[in-house]
Amino acid sequence: MRSTKAAAAIERLKERTGNEDYALVRNADETFQLLDRSSGQPVAVGERLPLDEFVAFVKTLGPQVVRRQTKSDIAFEKQLVKKK
């Protein structure tokens, strides 16, 4: 099922924010929408989006997790910048 990518994005959002009241809605036209049910009534967050745009939108919400980098990761990124 294609919606597993969207559902996984919602689960990561729930972990980052601590808000378990986010819900995913899959519409008949194959678009996805995010709902926040924390106030008792479902409130749409954002608009209906196709799958890839929806996942990108959900990634921008909430606090962002800082990715750990090793010395090797940093050196590799410097090499990539030099080659451009």
C-alpha positions as CSV (number, residue, x, y, z in Angstrom):
1,M,0.0,0.0,0.0
2,R,1.4,3.4,-1.0
3,S,0.1,5.1,2.1
4,T,2.7,3.4,4.4
5,K,5.3,6.0,3.4
6,A,2.8,8.7,4.6
7,A,1.9,6.8,7.7
8,A,5.5,6.4,8.6
9,A,6.0,10.2,8.2
10,I,3.1,10.8,10.6
11,E,4.6,8.4,13.2
12,R,7.9,10.3,13.1
13,L,6.0,13.5,13.5
14,K,4.2,12.1,16.5
15,E,7.6,11.1,18.1
16,R,9.2,14.5,17.4
17,T,6.3,16.6,18.8
18,G,4.9,14.3,21.5
19,N,1.4,14.9,20.1
20,E,-0.3,11.5,19.6
21,D,-3.4,13.3,18.2
22,Y,-2.2,13.7,14.6
23,A,-4.1,11.6,12.1
24,L,-3.6,10.8,8.4
25,V,-6.5,11.0,5.9
26,R,-6.2,9.4,2.5
27,N,-8.7,10.9,0.1
28,A,-10.4,9.2,-2.9
29,D,-8.4,11.3,-5.3
30,E,-5.1,9.7,-4.0
31,T,-4.2,12.8,-2.0
32,F,-3.3,12.9,1.7
33,Q,-4.2,15.3,4.5
34,L,-3.0,15.8,8.1
35,L,-5.5,16.3,10.9
36,D,-4.8,17.4,14.4
37,R,-7.4,16.1,16.9
38,S,-5.9,17.5,20.1
39,S,-8.7,20.1,20.5
40,G,-11.5,17.5,20.3
41,Q,-12.5,18.4,16.8
42,P,-10.4,17.4,13.8
43,V,-8.6,20.4,12.4
44,A,-6.9,20.2,9.0
45,V,-3.2,21.1,9.0
46,G,-2.2,22.1,5.6
47,E,-4.0,21.1,2.4
48,R,-4.5,18.0,0.4
49,L,-1.3,16.9,-1.3
50,P,0.1,14.1,-3.4
51,L,2.2,11.5,-1.5
52,D,5.7,12.8,-2.0
53,E,4.7,16.4,-1.4
54,F,2.7,15.3,1.7
55,V,5.8,13.5,3.2
56,A,8.0,16.6,2.5
57,F,5.4,18.8,4.2
58,V,5.2,16.6,7.3
59,K,9.0,16.5,7.6
60,T,9.0,20.3,7.9
61,L,6.5,20.3,10.9
62,G,7.6,20.2,14.5
63,P,11.1,20.3,16.0
64,Q,13.8,18.8,13.7
65,V,16.0,16.1,14.9
66,V,19.7,16.9,14.7
67,R,21.5,14.2,12.7
68,R,24.7,12.9,14.4
69,Q,27.8,13.2,12.2
70,T,31.0,11.3,12.5
71,K,34.4,12.8,11.5
72,S,34.2,10.6,8.4
73,D,30.8,12.1,7.5
74,I,32.1,15.7,7.8
75,A,35.2,14.9,5.7
76,F,33.1,13.3,3.0
77,E,30.7,16.3,2.8
78,K,33.7,18.6,2.5
79,Q,35.0,16.5,-0.5
80,L,31.6,16.7,-2.1
81,V,31.6,20.5,-1.9
82,K,35.1,20.7,-3.4
83,K,34.0,18.7,-6.5
84,K,31.0,20.9,-7.3
